[in-house]
Amino acid sequence: MDIFEQLHDGSIYDPGDADILDQQMGYQELLYDYNMTRPGEGARRTGLLQEMFADIGENCYIEPPLHANMGGHHVHFGKNIYANYNLILVDDTHIYVGDYTMFGPNVTIATAGHPILPELRQRGLQYNMPVHIGENCWIGAGAIILPGITIGDNVVVGAGSVVTKDIPSGVVAVGNPCRILRQVGEHDRKYYYKDREIDYGKL
């Protein structure tokens, strides 16, 4: 089987393969260029993201520094996505993110895992499982999303959460391990933070 197919089919493989490392170096060079851009170089940042990512929609903004194993080569972003500082994308296989999703600082999305069996880890072997994040989600600061996870649409993942299981649409989920706290509902149409009411006339 082709080594690059093994990146995406869940097989155990050797990430130190020379062909993989050769491609990865090229992706990392582009990522370095992106992280070295100046704050006023918005057009250059946009151009680099279009070159780096598998797909990236319009009006996406990623605050440097960005960290990505494959430089974003396996990342699929919709439109109007915002990511704060230090987004970590372990993109050894595909990561899909829907429109209007936001990431707080220091979020990690991991697709790579390592076998529990010590003898296999000692050989440096790994496997990859894709991650899917829906539209209009808010992933709070410091959250960690593990390999193979699917998060639905309109989800809030609380800061510092570790997402170990799939999250359905329309919920607030928090904790380690991350659990559903409640549904998004009528309360959220009235209040945006604790007892602070939404003044729709000013919006």
ZAZA-983487 format. One record per residue (C-alpha): residue number from 0; residue in one letter; chain; x, y, z. Coordinates in steps of 0.2 Angstrom, whole numbers, always signed. Example, Ala and Ser with C-alpha at 12.3 -4.5 7.8 and 13.67 -1.06 7.14 Angstrom:
2
{k 0 r A c A px +62 py -22 pz +39}
{k 1 r S c A px +68 py -5 pz +36}
END
This chain:
203
{k 0 r M c A px +0 py +0 pz +0}
{k 1 r D c A px +6 py +18 pz -4}
{k 2 r I c A px +13 py +26 pz +11}
{k 3 r F c A px +2 py +42 pz +8}
{k 4 r E c A px -14 py +31 pz +7}
{k 5 r Q c A px -9 py +25 pz +25}
{k 6 r L c A px -10 py +43 pz +31}
{k 7 r H c A px -29 py +43 pz +28}
{k 8 r D c A px -36 py +26 pz +30}
{k 9 r G c A px -33 py +23 pz +48}
{k 10 r S c A px -18 py +11 pz +46}
{k 11 r I c A px -3 py +10 pz +57}
{k 12 r Y c A px +12 py +17 pz +48}
{k 13 r D c A px +29 py +25 pz +51}
{k 14 r P c A px +28 py +44 pz +51}
{k 15 r G c A px +47 py +45 pz +49}
{k 16 r D c A px +46 py +38 pz +31}
{k 17 r A c A px +58 py +48 pz +20}
{k 18 r D c A px +45 py +53 pz +7}
{k 19 r I c A px +33 py +59 pz +21}
{k 20 r L c A px +47 py +69 pz +29}
{k 21 r D c A px +52 py +77 pz +12}
{k 22 r Q c A px +34 py +83 pz +8}
{k 23 r Q c A px +32 py +89 pz +26}
{k 24 r M c A px +47 py +100 pz +25}
{k 25 r G c A px +40 py +109 pz +10}
{k 26 r Y c A px +24 py +112 pz +20}
{k 27 r Q c A px +33 py +118 pz +35}
{k 28 r E c A px +43 py +131 pz +25}
{k 29 r L c A px +26 py +139 pz +19}
{k 30 r L c A px +20 py +138 pz +37}
{k 31 r Y c A px +36 py +147 pz +43}
{k 32 r D c A px +33 py +161 pz +30}
{k 33 r Y c A px +16 py +163 pz +36}
{k 34 r N c A px +21 py +165 pz +54}
{k 35 r M c A px +34 py +177 pz +49}
{k 36 r T c A px +22 py +189 pz +41}
{k 37 r R c A px +20 py +207 pz +48}
{k 38 r P c A px +3 py +212 pz +55}
{k 39 r G c A px +0 py +224 pz +40}
{k 40 r E c A px +3 py +210 pz +27}
{k 41 r G c A px -15 py +204 pz +27}
{k 42 r A c A px -15 py +201 pz +8}
{k 43 r R c A px +1 py +190 pz +9}
{k 44 r R c A px -7 py +180 pz +24}
{k 45 r T c A px -22 py +176 pz +14}
{k 46 r G c A px -12 py +171 pz -1}
{k 47 r L c A px -1 py +159 pz +9}
{k 48 r L c A px -16 py +151 pz +18}
{k 49 r Q c A px -24 py +148 pz +0}
{k 50 r E c A px -7 py +140 pz -4}
{k 51 r M c A px -5 py +130 pz +12}
{k 52 r F c A px -23 py +123 pz +16}
{k 53 r A c A px -32 py +110 pz +6}
{k 54 r D c A px -47 py +122 pz +6}
{k 55 r I c A px -50 py +139 pz +14}
{k 56 r G c A px -65 py +149 pz +11}
{k 57 r E c A px -67 py +168 pz +10}
{k 58 r N c A px -64 py +180 pz +25}
{k 59 r C c A px -55 py +167 pz +36}
{k 60 r Y c A px -42 py +174 pz +48}
{k 61 r I c A px -29 py +165 pz +58}
{k 62 r E c A px -19 py +174 pz +70}
{k 63 r P c A px +0 py +169 pz +70}
{k 64 r P c A px +8 py +159 pz +76}
{k 65 r L c A px -1 py +144 pz +68}
{k 66 r H c A px +6 py +127 pz +71}
{k 67 r A c A px +2 py +112 pz +59}
{k 68 r N c A px +11 py +96 pz +57}
{k 69 r M c A px +8 py +96 pz +38}
{k 70 r G c A px +7 py +115 pz +37}
{k 71 r G c A px -12 py +115 pz +34}
{k 72 r H c A px -11 py +104 pz +19}
{k 73 r H c A px -24 py +92 pz +25}
{k 74 r V c A px -35 py +106 pz +33}
{k 75 r H c A px -52 py +111 pz +25}
{k 76 r F c A px -59 py +127 pz +32}
{k 77 r G c A px -76 py +135 pz +26}
{k 78 r K c A px -79 py +153 pz +26}
{k 79 r N c A px -78 py +167 pz +39}
{k 80 r I c A px -68 py +156 pz +51}
{k 81 r Y c A px -58 py +165 pz +65}
{k 82 r A c A px -43 py +157 pz +75}
{k 83 r N c A px -34 py +166 pz +89}
{k 84 r Y c A px -16 py +164 pz +94}
{k 85 r N c A px -7 py +147 pz +94}
{k 86 r L c A px -20 py +136 pz +85}
{k 87 r I c A px -12 py +119 pz +84}
{k 88 r L c A px -18 py +108 pz +69}
{k 89 r V c A px -10 py +90 pz +70}
{k 90 r D c A px -16 py +88 pz +52}
{k 91 r D c A px -8 py +71 pz +48}
{k 92 r T c A px -24 py +67 pz +40}
{k 93 r H c A px -40 py +78 pz +36}
{k 94 r I c A px -47 py +91 pz +47}
{k 95 r Y c A px -64 py +99 pz +42}
{k 96 r V c A px -71 py +115 pz +49}
{k 97 r G c A px -88 py +123 pz +44}
{k 98 r D c A px -92 py +141 pz +41}
{k 99 r Y c A px -92 py +154 pz +55}
{k 100 r T c A px -83 py +143 pz +67}
{k 101 r M c A px -72 py +152 pz +80}
{k 102 r F c A px -57 py +146 pz +90}
{k 103 r G c A px -50 py +153 pz +106}
{k 104 r P c A px -31 py +154 pz +109}
{k 105 r N c A px -21 py +138 pz +112}
{k 106 r V c A px -34 py +126 pz +104}
{k 107 r T c A px -27 py +109 pz +99}
{k 108 r I c A px -35 py +98 pz +85}
{k 109 r A c A px -26 py +81 pz +84}
{k 110 r T c A px -29 py +68 pz +71}
{k 111 r A c A px -13 py +58 pz +75}
{k 112 r G c A px -13 py +44 pz +88}
{k 113 r H c A px -1 py +31 pz +94}
{k 114 r P c A px -4 py +13 pz +99}
{k 115 r I c A px -6 py +8 pz +117}
{k 116 r L c A px +5 py -7 pz +115}
{k 117 r P c A px +23 py -1 pz +120}
{k 118 r E c A px +32 py -11 pz +108}
{k 119 r L c A px +23 py -2 pz +93}
{k 120 r R c A px +26 py +15 pz +101}
{k 121 r Q c A px +44 py +11 pz +103}
{k 122 r R c A px +45 py +10 pz +84}
{k 123 r G c A px +38 py +27 pz +82}
{k 124 r L c A px +22 py +21 pz +74}
{k 125 r Q c A px +6 py +30 pz +73}
{k 126 r Y c A px -11 py +31 pz +65}
{k 127 r N c A px -23 py +45 pz +60}
{k 128 r M c A px -41 py +48 pz +61}
{k 129 r P c A px -50 py +63 pz +53}
{k 130 r V c A px -59 py +77 pz +64}
{k 131 r H c A px -75 py +85 pz +58}
{k 132 r I c A px -81 py +102 pz +66}
{k 133 r G c A px -98 py +109 pz +61}
{k 134 r E c A px -104 py +126 pz +56}
{k 135 r N c A px -105 py +141 pz +68}
{k 136 r C c A px -96 py +133 pz +83}
{k 137 r W c A px -86 py +141 pz +96}
{k 138 r I c A px -71 py +131 pz +103}
{k 139 r G c A px -65 py +139 pz +119}
{k 140 r A c A px -47 py +143 pz +124}
{k 141 r G c A px -36 py +129 pz +127}
{k 142 r A c A px -48 py +115 pz +121}
{k 143 r I c A px -41 py +99 pz +115}
{k 144 r I c A px -50 py +89 pz +101}
{k 145 r L c A px -44 py +71 pz +100}
{k 146 r P c A px -43 py +60 pz +84}
{k 147 r G c A px -58 py +54 pz +75}
{k 148 r I c A px -70 py +66 pz +84}
{k 149 r T c A px -86 py +74 pz +76}
{k 150 r I c A px -93 py +90 pz +83}
{k 151 r G c A px -110 py +95 pz +76}
{k 152 r D c A px -116 py +113 pz +71}
{k 153 r N c A px -119 py +127 pz +83}
{k 154 r V c A px -109 py +120 pz +97}
{k 155 r V c A px -100 py +129 pz +111}
{k 156 r V c A px -85 py +119 pz +118}
{k 157 r G c A px -80 py +127 pz +135}
{k 158 r A c A px -62 py +133 pz +138}
{k 159 r G c A px -50 py +119 pz +143}
{k 160 r S c A px -61 py +105 pz +138}
{k 161 r V c A px -54 py +88 pz +132}
{k 162 r V c A px -66 py +81 pz +118}
{k 163 r T c A px -65 py +63 pz +119}
{k 164 r K c A px -82 py +58 pz +111}
{k 165 r D c A px -93 py +65 pz +97}
{k 166 r I c A px -103 py +81 pz +102}
{k 167 r P c A px -121 py +83 pz +94}
{k 168 r S c A px -127 py +99 pz +87}
{k 169 r G c A px -134 py +113 pz +97}
{k 170 r V c A px -126 py +110 pz +114}
{k 171 r V c A px -114 py +118 pz +126}
{k 172 r A c A px -101 py +105 pz +131}
{k 173 r V c A px -88 py +107 pz +144}
{k 174 r G c A px -75 py +98 pz +155}
{k 175 r N c A px -62 py +84 pz +155}
{k 176 r P c A px -68 py +73 pz +148}
{k 177 r C c A px -80 py +85 pz +138}
{k 178 r R c A px -98 py +82 pz +142}
{k 179 r I c A px -115 py +90 pz +137}
{k 180 r L c A px -119 py +103 pz +149}
{k 181 r R c A px -136 py +109 pz +141}
{k 182 r Q c A px -145 py +113 pz +125}
{k 183 r V c A px -143 py +130 pz +117}
{k 184 r G c A px -161 py +137 pz +119}
{k 185 r E c A px -172 py +151 pz +123}
{k 186 r H c A px -161 py +157 pz +138}
{k 187 r D c A px -148 py +161 pz +125}
{k 188 r R c A px -159 py +172 pz +115}
{k 189 r K c A px -161 py +183 pz +130}
{k 190 r Y c A px -144 py +183 pz +139}
{k 191 r Y c A px -127 py +183 pz +131}
{k 192 r Y c A px -117 py +182 pz +147}
{k 193 r K c A px -124 py +178 pz +164}
{k 194 r D c A px -138 py +191 pz +168}
{k 195 r R c A px -133 py +202 pz +154}
{k 196 r E c A px -147 py +204 pz +142}
{k 197 r I c A px -145 py +205 pz +123}
{k 198 r D c A px -151 py +222 pz +117}
{k 199 r Y c A px -157 py +218 pz +99}
{k 200 r G c A px -160 py +236 pz +96}
{k 201 r K c A px -142 py +240 pz +97}
{k 202 r L c A px -136 py +226 pz +86}
END
